[in-house]
């Protein structure tokens, strides 16, 4: 992963994007020597990936199970 200062990144942006797109290169863009951004290939999120919050939810019952008469009464 290469490090570039902001001026160099602005000057070479088109060429950098070609490298990212064709070779999968990644670049760190720095301001005064400190990293502020990363330029990397875009990867769309997978629909099959686990959601960090939703994966912690636990269902402690069978959601396909029929409601009891008592539970049906609570819905009215």
Residue pairs with C-beta under 8 A, 6 or more apart in sequence:
1 25
1 26
1 27
1 28
2 25
2 26
2 27
2 28
3 27
3 28
3 29
3 30
3 35
4 12
4 16
4 27
4 28
4 29
4 30
5 29
5 30
5 31
6 29
6 30
6 31
6 36
9 16
9 27
9 29
9 39
16 25
16 27
16 39
17 39
19 25
20 26
20 27
20 39
20 40
20 41
21 41
24 41
26 38
26 39
26 40
26 41
27 38
27 39
27 40
28 35
28 37
28 38
28 39
29 35
29 36
29 37
29 38
29 39
30 36
67 75
